[in-house]
Amino acid sequence: MVYNTTKRGVSSSRRKGDVESHQRKHTQVQSSKRQRVYDVIYHMHMMRVNALPSEPRISSIDESEIKDIIKELKQKGLIYSPKPGYVDCVD
């Protein structure tokens, strides 16, 4: 016996669009978090990495996410470590 696993009245293209919409929203949220972390570093100049999670503008972002964002910003060449434990923006 063969079972039809698709929902009635919902086309596969509609479900695909929902997934893409969710992924786009997730990407926008990540981009917003990344921008907030970058802005804090930019305005504070040579900031201690340990002090970032306590900064009010980004306190809602998980500490592990902040570390991932810092790593990503370094890889993109937007920030660097002038000395161990500190980050600053590339001017």
ChimeraX commands (.cxc) that place a marker at each C-alpha (Angstrom):
marker #1 position 0.00,0.00,0.00 radius 0.5
marker #1 position 1.25,3.51,-0.86 radius 0.5
marker #1 position 0.53,6.39,1.49 radius 0.5
marker #1 position 0.30,10.00,0.43 radius 0.5
marker #1 position 2.40,11.99,2.91 radius 0.5
marker #1 position 1.61,15.46,1.54 radius 0.5
marker #1 position -0.97,17.59,3.30 radius 0.5
marker #1 position -4.17,18.26,1.47 radius 0.5
marker #1 position -4.58,21.80,0.18 radius 0.5
marker #1 position -0.94,22.77,0.75 radius 0.5
marker #1 position 1.30,22.62,-2.26 radius 0.5
marker #1 position 4.93,21.62,-1.93 radius 0.5
marker #1 position 5.96,25.04,-3.29 radius 0.5
marker #1 position 4.00,26.71,-0.46 radius 0.5
marker #1 position 5.84,24.64,2.17 radius 0.5
marker #1 position 9.16,25.41,0.49 radius 0.5
marker #1 position 8.36,29.12,0.64 radius 0.5
marker #1 position 7.61,28.85,4.36 radius 0.5
marker #1 position 10.99,27.24,4.99 radius 0.5
marker #1 position 12.77,29.90,2.93 radius 0.5
marker #1 position 10.89,32.64,4.80 radius 0.5
marker #1 position 11.94,31.14,8.13 radius 0.5
marker #1 position 15.57,30.89,6.98 radius 0.5
marker #1 position 15.48,34.51,5.79 radius 0.5
marker #1 position 14.12,35.69,9.16 radius 0.5
marker #1 position 16.80,33.67,10.98 radius 0.5
marker #1 position 19.48,35.26,8.78 radius 0.5
marker #1 position 18.10,38.74,9.49 radius 0.5
marker #1 position 18.18,38.09,13.24 radius 0.5
marker #1 position 21.79,36.87,13.01 radius 0.5
marker #1 position 22.71,39.91,10.93 radius 0.5
marker #1 position 21.13,42.21,13.52 radius 0.5
marker #1 position 23.09,40.56,16.34 radius 0.5
marker #1 position 26.30,40.76,14.34 radius 0.5
marker #1 position 25.70,44.46,13.66 radius 0.5
marker #1 position 25.03,45.22,17.34 radius 0.5
marker #1 position 28.26,43.49,18.43 radius 0.5
marker #1 position 30.22,45.33,15.74 radius 0.5
marker #1 position 28.68,48.69,16.74 radius 0.5
marker #1 position 29.65,48.20,20.39 radius 0.5
marker #1 position 33.24,47.35,19.45 radius 0.5
marker #1 position 33.36,50.29,17.02 radius 0.5
marker #1 position 32.15,52.83,19.59 radius 0.5
marker #1 position 34.17,51.52,22.53 radius 0.5
marker #1 position 37.53,51.18,20.71 radius 0.5
marker #1 position 39.81,48.33,21.75 radius 0.5
marker #1 position 37.41,46.53,24.02 radius 0.5
marker #1 position 38.06,43.54,26.27 radius 0.5
marker #1 position 36.36,40.45,24.87 radius 0.5
marker #1 position 35.30,39.46,28.42 radius 0.5
marker #1 position 33.47,42.80,28.83 radius 0.5
marker #1 position 31.28,42.41,25.75 radius 0.5
marker #1 position 28.53,40.21,27.30 radius 0.5
marker #1 position 27.94,42.79,30.06 radius 0.5
marker #1 position 27.50,45.64,27.57 radius 0.5
marker #1 position 23.80,46.67,27.80 radius 0.5
marker #1 position 23.25,46.90,24.02 radius 0.5
marker #1 position 24.18,43.24,23.53 radius 0.5
marker #1 position 23.43,41.70,26.94 radius 0.5
marker #1 position 20.51,39.78,25.39 radius 0.5
marker #1 position 22.92,37.87,23.12 radius 0.5
marker #1 position 24.27,34.61,24.50 radius 0.5
marker #1 position 27.99,34.62,25.37 radius 0.5
marker #1 position 28.73,31.71,23.02 radius 0.5
marker #1 position 26.97,33.56,20.20 radius 0.5
marker #1 position 29.08,36.64,20.89 radius 0.5
marker #1 position 32.24,34.53,20.61 radius 0.5
marker #1 position 31.00,33.07,17.31 radius 0.5
marker #1 position 30.19,36.56,16.01 radius 0.5
marker #1 position 33.64,37.83,17.01 radius 0.5
marker #1 position 35.23,34.91,15.20 radius 0.5
marker #1 position 33.15,35.64,12.10 radius 0.5
marker #1 position 33.96,39.37,12.16 radius 0.5
marker #1 position 37.67,38.54,12.45 radius 0.5
marker #1 position 37.45,36.14,9.50 radius 0.5
marker #1 position 35.77,38.86,7.43 radius 0.5
marker #1 position 38.55,41.29,8.36 radius 0.5
marker #1 position 36.25,43.77,10.10 radius 0.5
marker #1 position 37.85,43.46,13.54 radius 0.5
marker #1 position 41.21,42.30,14.86 radius 0.5
marker #1 position 42.96,41.59,18.17 radius 0.5
marker #1 position 45.53,44.33,18.86 radius 0.5
marker #1 position 46.59,42.30,21.91 radius 0.5
marker #1 position 45.37,39.07,23.53 radius 0.5
marker #1 position 41.88,39.34,25.01 radius 0.5
marker #1 position 41.00,42.58,23.20 radius 0.5
marker #1 position 39.25,43.42,19.94 radius 0.5
marker #1 position 39.11,46.58,17.86 radius 0.5
marker #1 position 37.68,47.57,14.49 radius 0.5
marker #1 position 39.79,47.86,11.39 radius 0.5
marker #1 position 39.65,51.49,10.30 radius 0.5
marker link #1:1,2 radius 0.2
marker link #1:2,3 radius 0.2
marker link #1:3,4 radius 0.2
marker link #1:4,5 radius 0.2
marker link #1:5,6 radius 0.2
marker link #1:6,7 radius 0.2
marker link #1:7,8 radius 0.2
marker link #1:8,9 radius 0.2
marker link #1:9,10 radius 0.2
marker link #1:10,11 radius 0.2
marker link #1:11,12 radius 0.2
marker link #1:12,13 radius 0.2
marker link #1:13,14 radius 0.2
marker link #1:14,15 radius 0.2
marker link #1:15,16 radius 0.2
marker link #1:16,17 radius 0.2
marker link #1:17,18 radius 0.2
marker link #1:18,19 radius 0.2
marker link #1:19,20 radius 0.2
marker link #1:20,21 radius 0.2
marker link #1:21,22 radius 0.2
marker link #1:22,23 radius 0.2
marker link #1:23,24 radius 0.2
marker link #1:24,25 radius 0.2
marker link #1:25,26 radius 0.2
marker link #1:26,27 radius 0.2
marker link #1:27,28 radius 0.2
marker link #1:28,29 radius 0.2
marker link #1:29,30 radius 0.2
marker link #1:30,31 radius 0.2
marker link #1:31,32 radius 0.2
marker link #1:32,33 radius 0.2
marker link #1:33,34 radius 0.2
marker link #1:34,35 radius 0.2
marker link #1:35,36 radius 0.2
marker link #1:36,37 radius 0.2
marker link #1:37,38 radius 0.2
marker link #1:38,39 radius 0.2
marker link #1:39,40 radius 0.2
marker link #1:40,41 radius 0.2
marker link #1:41,42 radius 0.2
marker link #1:42,43 radius 0.2
marker link #1:43,44 radius 0.2
marker link #1:44,45 radius 0.2
marker link #1:45,46 radius 0.2
marker link #1:46,47 radius 0.2
marker link #1:47,48 radius 0.2
marker link #1:48,49 radius 0.2
marker link #1:49,50 radius 0.2
marker link #1:50,51 radius 0.2
marker link #1:51,52 radius 0.2
marker link #1:52,53 radius 0.2
marker link #1:53,54 radius 0.2
marker link #1:54,55 radius 0.2
marker link #1:55,56 radius 0.2
marker link #1:56,57 radius 0.2
marker link #1:57,58 radius 0.2
marker link #1:58,59 radius 0.2
marker link #1:59,60 radius 0.2
marker link #1:60,61 radius 0.2
marker link #1:61,62 radius 0.2
marker link #1:62,63 radius 0.2
marker link #1:63,64 radius 0.2
marker link #1:64,65 radius 0.2
marker link #1:65,66 radius 0.2
marker link #1:66,67 radius 0.2
marker link #1:67,68 radius 0.2
marker link #1:68,69 radius 0.2
marker link #1:69,70 radius 0.2
marker link #1:70,71 radius 0.2
marker link #1:71,72 radius 0.2
marker link #1:72,73 radius 0.2
marker link #1:73,74 radius 0.2
marker link #1:74,75 radius 0.2
marker link #1:75,76 radius 0.2
marker link #1:76,77 radius 0.2
marker link #1:77,78 radius 0.2
marker link #1:78,79 radius 0.2
marker link #1:79,80 radius 0.2
marker link #1:80,81 radius 0.2
marker link #1:81,82 radius 0.2
marker link #1:82,83 radius 0.2
marker link #1:83,84 radius 0.2
marker link #1:84,85 radius 0.2
marker link #1:85,86 radius 0.2
marker link #1:86,87 radius 0.2
marker link #1:87,88 radius 0.2
marker link #1:88,89 radius 0.2
marker link #1:89,90 radius 0.2
marker link #1:90,91 radius 0.2
view
